[in-house]
Amino acid sequence: MQERIVILDFGSQYTQLIARRIRELNVYSEIVPFNKIPELDEGVKGIILSGSPFSVRGENTLRTDLDAILGKRPILAVCYGAQYIAHHLGGEVKASNKREYGKAVLSKVHESKGILAGIPGNSQVWMSHGDTIAKIPEGFELVAGTDSIDVAAYQSAQGRFEQPVFCLQFHPEVTHSLHGKEILSNFVIDECGCSGSWTPASFVEDTVAKLRKEIGDEKVLMALSGGVDSTVAAMLLHRAIGDRLFCFFVDNGLLRKNEYQEVLDSYKGMGLNIRGVDAKNQFYQELSGVSDPERKRKIIGRVFIEVFQESAKEFEGISWLGQGTIYPDVIESVSVHGPSVTIKSHHNVGGLPDLLNLKIVEPLRMLFKDEVRRVGRSMDISEKIIGRHPFPGPGLAIRILGDITEDKVNLLQEADHIFISGLKKHGLYDKVWQAATILLPIYSVGVMGDERTYERTAVLRAVNSIDGMTAEWSRLPHDFLAEISSEIINQVKGINRVVYDISTKPPATIEWE
């Protein structure tokens, strides 16, 4: 049985980061809502309680059944989790006039053993809390404090529980906690006894075996996008069931220049059974005159379903629908607070399984994006695909502000091709996380030769990020931007002005729509 660390999510913005840090130790971690404690089978080696925006003193505090886990497995409680355990077991948590947010130093280390074993004195940590632990429960001992608070870390005394409980007021998962990785390793490897054997190669081996058992002799239908997630998912399925996987790649007319044929060629070279579907005119017709970005997304999703349904009629005996769903999508669907405010519709197309009466298979549903890339590389998938920048599901439709026409798509494809090709030529493509060109519905005056022009504006956008949740604009060399701007204006008739977007996310989004 696969060993794992279970993270009870109380709604902290850092919960996903905890999971990622544990996985960096080659130990599988799984996030579950705070009130849905899983069965503690032999695979569960330890439990982590996350932070939370709530206060343990409030009426709406989030509570879980601590008695069901205390003493059953080693526990690490972080921030809110540490306060919750203190509050639950008779300690004291109170509002503080010494709110700590940001960097702090463990200046009072009483015990450099257990979870703080090997951590030097005056180690920098990251705090983010308003309440403070004024008194730890009976049967616990103080481990460390800072100049501002007495209780920065405490743990159960020997014999208090059958399994140890470690409580940290700070966040070891954040990079600003300089020895956070060592602290997490002390818990996961030393206290929980995890082997650290969860690697991309082991994931591939286990997943292929599970897919073979789950799917048996049945057939799978899957739509591919040319991106990392769907490609890696398809290759895992291909290894498991071979030519019983049938794939489509739909040309919605909103791809990058030459992308349709290039992606088809690359997939055939990988041995995938794939068919291209040219549906661009259908998409253009449905999008005609539509400017609202949400309507664009919904139309594209609906037309894709219609195209996929029609194409699926060519096959008989299909039982499964393959999807490239990854872990952030899964976590969102079981959010502690319910659905978030809609910033934009998700590009994954819903409704297909019910419409086609198919079961869903999602080989990557428990992986983060960077893990998907590592798995892809372990399967020797071309770096051309694995290293591809993320590309929105609605494609260029949300990079053309205003209504969509084939002429506008062609204009944007040419400008975007110059930008992306330039990044690759100058060795900059792999140094940014995502790059895009946006076509604005703005005309401005220009001069070309002896003629006055009145043409469109294009925006260049390049960002650096880990998973797209936050992003910083990329500091591309000015000489490079000048060269790309000149090429676009000189070669793409219809654009006479190029600007560079230097907005961060938040408050801006990566895409403009």
N, C-alpha and C positions, 0 to 999 in steps of 0.2 A: 504494500500500500504506500502511495506517495506521501512522504513526510511533508508537513506544511505548518506554517504559522497562521493563525486566524486573527484578523484585525477587526475588532468591534468598532464600527464607525459611529461616532457621536456627532458627526457633521463638521469636523475640522477641515479647513482649507488644505491642511497638510496630510490628510489621510492617504491619498494616493502616493504621496512622497514616501510615507512609511513603507508602503508595499514595495515601491521601487527600490528603496534602500535594502530591504530584506532580500529581494531577488538579486541584487548586486553581490550578495554573499553566496549566491548559487543555492538559495533555499526558496522553495515555492511559498508564496504568501497569498492569502485570499481575504478580500474585504467583504464583510457582511454587515447588515444593519445592526445597530446596538441591541435591538430587541428580538433578534432572531439568532440566538446562540445555536450553532450546529451541534450535531451529535459528536461527542468527544471520543471518536474512534481512535485506534492506535496510530493513525497517521497524524493526528493533531499533536504537535510537540510543544506548543506554547500559545499563549493568548496575549494580544496587545490591546489595550483600551486607548482609543485615540483622544485627541483634544476635542473641543467643542466651543461654539460661540455662546453657549448657554452658561448659566451659573448654577452650581449645585444648590444654591440657596433660594432659587426662584421657584415660582409656582409651576412654570412650564419646563422644569428641568427634565432631562432625558434619563430614564432609569432602566437598568437591566437587572437580571437575576444574578447578582454577584454570588449568592450562596451556591449557585449551580456550578461555578467555576473555581472559586477560592479553594485552594488545596488540591484541586484535581489536576492542574497543569501549572507550570511556571507562568507567572503573569508579569507583564510590564505595563504600567499605567503611566500615560503621558499627559501632563498638563491637567485638563479637566478630569482625566481618568484618575490622576493622583489625588485630586481634590475630592472626587466622588468616593474613592476608597476611604479616605480619611473621614469624610462625612458619614458614610455608611457604617463604619466600625467604631464610632464614638469619639473621633477626633473633633477638631474645630476648624471650620473654614469661615472666614469673615471678609467683608469688604475691606480693602486696604487703601490708605492714602499714599501708598508707595507702589503704585502700579508700575510694573516692569514690562517694557516692550523694547525689544532689540537686544543688543549684545550685553552680556553680563559675564562675571568671572566667578568660578567656584573657588572662592578664597578661603572658605572654612570647610575643609575636607576632614571628616571625622573617621571615615572608614574607607581606605583605598583597596577594598576587596569586593568580591561579588561583581556587581555590574560595573563598578568603577575600577576594577582591577587593571593595573597598568596605566591608568589615566594620570598624567602629571598634575601637580598642584597648580592652581591659578589657570585652569583650563577655561577657554572661552566657550560660552554656550549662548543659545538664543532663547529669549523669554518672550512670552506673549500672553499676559494674564492680568486681570484686574483684581480678582479675589486672591487671598493668600491663605496658606495653611498655618494657622496659629498654634495648633497642637496636633501632634500625630497620635494615632490610636494606641491603646495598650497592646503590648506584644510586638511593637515595632521599634526600630532604632533609627536615630538620625544618622544620615550618611554625609550630607554636604549642605552648605548654605552659601549665600553671596553677601556682599556688603549691604545689600538692600533688604534681603529676606533671610530668615533663619532656616527655613525649610526649602531647600532646592532639590533634595533627594532624600528618600528614606526607604527602608526595607523591613520586611518581616524578620523578627528575631528567630534564631534557630529553635525549632520545635513548635513555633506558633501555628504553622500549617505543614501539611505533608510536602507541599511544593512551595518554593519561595515566591514572594510578591515584592516586586521592585517598583518604586514610584518616583517619577521625575517631574518636577515642576517645569522644566525646560523641554525644548524640542530637539532630541538628538538627530532627527532625520534631516534637519535643515543644515545646509553646508556651513552656515555661520557657527554652528556648534563644531568646533575644529576637531574634536575627537569623537564626534557622534558615531562614525562608522565603527570605531573600536568598541564603543559602549553597546551598540546594537549587536556586534559580533559576540561580545561577552554574554549577552542574553541568549541569542539564537544558537550559537555554536556551543558555548561552555555550559550554560545553565539548562538549555532545552535539549542539548545533545544532538542537534541536527548535523548531518554528515556533509552538507554543502556539495551535494552531487547533482543538483538540478542545473543542467547545462543545455545549450541549444541542441546538441547532439542527442542527449537523453530525451529531450522534449520530442524531437522528431521520431525517435524510435518508439516511445510510448504512444504518441499520437497516432502514428500509422497503424500500430497494433490495435488501438481502440477503434479506429475508423473501420478497419477490416471486420472487427467483431460486430460493430454497430450496424454497418451497412449490409454486410453479408454479400449476397449475390445480386443485390438490387442496383438500380442505376441512379445517377445524380446529374442534375441539370444546374448549370451555373453561369451567371453573367460576369464577365471580366471587364475591368476598367483600364487595364494597362498599368495600374498602380501597384504599390508594394503589397498591400494587404490581400487583395483578391488574387494576386499572382502566387504568393506564398501559400495561401489557403488552397488554391487549385493544385499546386505541386504536391502538397501533402495528400490530397485526395487522389491525385494521379498515382503516387507511390502505393497507395492503399488499394485502389480498385482498377487502375490501368484504364483501358479504353471504355470502361463503363461510366466514365465521366464525360459529359457532353457540355461544351462551353460555347457561349456567344460573346461576340464583341460588337456592340452597337455603335454605329457612327451617327451621332445625333447632330452632326454639323457644327458642334461647338467645341471640337477638340483643337489642339494646337496644329500648326502647319505640318502636313505629311504624317501626322500621328497615327491615323487609322491604319495605313498600310505598314508603317514601321512596327507598330505593336502586333499586328497580325503576323508579320514575318518572324518577329522574335518569338512569339508563342509557338509557331509551327516548328521552329528550330529547337524548342524544348520538348517536343514530342506530344504536346497537348492536342486533343481532338477539338478543334475550334472552328467556328463558322462566323464570318463577318456578315453583318446586316446593315445595309445602307439605308438609313431611315431619315436622312437629314432634311429632305423636303417635307416630310410629315411633321417634324419638329418646327421647321421654319413657318409652316402654315399655321400651326396652333399658336405660335408665339407672336404672330403678326400683330402689331399695334399695342402690345402689352409692355408697359414700362415698370409697373410695380414689382419689386424684387421678390416678394413673397408669392405673388401670382406666377411669376416666371418659374420659381422653384416647384410649385405645385403642378403647373402644366407639364414641366419636364418629367416629374415623377409619374404623372398620370399617363403621358404618352409612352414613357418607357415601359410601363406595365402593359399597355396595349400592344406595343411592338413585341415584347417578350412573350405575351400570351399567344400571339399569332405565330411566332417562330417556334414555340414549344409544341404546336400541333403536329410538327413534322416528326416528332418522336413518340414512341409507344413504350409503355411499361416503366415510365419514370416515377420513382417513389420519393426522391429527395431533392431539395433545393439547397445548393451550397451557397454560403455567404461568407464574406470577409470581415464579419463583425470582430472588433477588438475590445479589450477590457474596459477602456474608458466609456464605451457605449453601454456596456453591461452595468457598470457602476452607476451611471446616470439613471438607468431604468429602475434601480432600487434605492434611489436617493433617500436619505434620512428625512429630508424636508419635502418630499414629493417633487413633482416636475418644477424645474426652474423657469423663470420668466423666459419666454421665447425670444431669443436674439435673432435666430434664423431657423428655418426648418432644416432638419437633418437631411443630408443627401441620401442616406440609405433608403431604399424604396420599401415601404411597408405594404402589407396586404397581399403580396404575391403568394405566400404559402397557402393562404385560405382560398384565393381565387383558383389556384392550380391544384388544390387538394394535395399538397405535398408536405412531407416532414422536413424540418430544417436541420442542416448540419453545419456547424460553425467551428472549424478546427482551431481558430485563433482567438476564440472568445475570452480566453483568460490571459492574453498577452498584451503588454503595452507596445507602442509603436517601435521603440528602439529594440525591444525584444524580438519583434517580428523581423526586423532587419537582420538581427544576429542569426535567427533561425534560417532566413533565406540564404545568408552567406554560408552557413554550415551545409546547405543543400546545393551549393555551387551555382546558385541562380546568378545570372549576369549582373554585374555591378551597374550596368546601364539601367536596369529595372530597380534593383535594391537601393541605389543611390538617387533615384528620381525624387525631385521635389514633390511634396503633396500638391494635388490638383483638385479643385472643387468638383463635386459630383455634377452640378449644373454646368460645369465648364465655363466657357467664355461668356455665357449668357449673363453671369453676374459680374463680369468684368467689362461689359458694355453697359454703361449707365443710360437708361432710356430704352426705347423699343429695339427689337432685334431685327436686323435685315441681313441677308447674305452678303451684301456689299460691306456692311460694318464688320461682319465676322472676318471677311477676307482682309480688310484693313488692319484689324487687330492682330490677326494671325501673322501678317508680315512684320509688323512692329515687334511683336512678342518674339518672333523667330530671331530677329536681329539681337534683341536683348539676351535671350537664353544662349544663343550661339556665341555671343561676345563673352559672356560669363565663362563658358567652357574654354574658349580660345585663350583667355587670360588667366586660367587656373583659379577662377573665383567661384565656379558653380558649387563645388563641394565645401566652400567656406561659408555659404549662406544656407539657411534651412529651407527657405521658400522664396521664389522670385516670381513676379507677375507684372504684366503690363495692363493698364486699365485705359479704356477709351471713354473720354468724357463727352457729354452733349454740349460742349462749350466751343464756340468758334472765337478765334482771335485774329487780329491783323498781323500779317507778316510781309516780308519783302524777299522775293526770290528773283535774282537778276534785276531786271528793270521793271518787274511786275509786282503789283500789290496782290497779296493772297488773303483769303479769309477762310481759314481751315480749322480742323479739330485739334484738340490738345490730348496728348497721351501722358499718362502717369507711369513712372517706373516705381516698383515697390519691391524691396528686398528686406527680409527679416531674419533674425537669428532666434531660435527657440529650441526647446527640448521636445515638447509635445503639443505646442500650439495653444496651450492655455494662457500663457503670457508670451510676449515677443518684443524684442528690441530691434529697432531699425538698423540695418547693416551699414557700416561705415565703408562704403565702396570708394575706391580712389577717384578723386575729382577728374583726373585725366581720362579714366575709363568712362565715366559718366558723360564727359564732353564728347568722347569718340562715339558712344552709342547714340547720343542725342543727334549728332551730326549725321550719322548713317540713317537713322529713322527719318529725319526731315528731308534728306536728299533722295532717299530711295522709296519712301512710301508716300505716294501722291495722295493728299487728303489730310496729312498731319503737318503742321508747321510750328508746333511748340511742344517741347518735352519738359516735364517737371519731375522731381524726385520726392517721394513721400517719406518724411522723417518722423512719422507718428509712431508711438509705442502702443502695445496692447497690454492692459488697458491704458487709456480710455478708448482708443480707436480699436477696430477689429483689423485682422490681417487683410481680409477681402473688403472691398468697398461696399458690397451689398450682401 
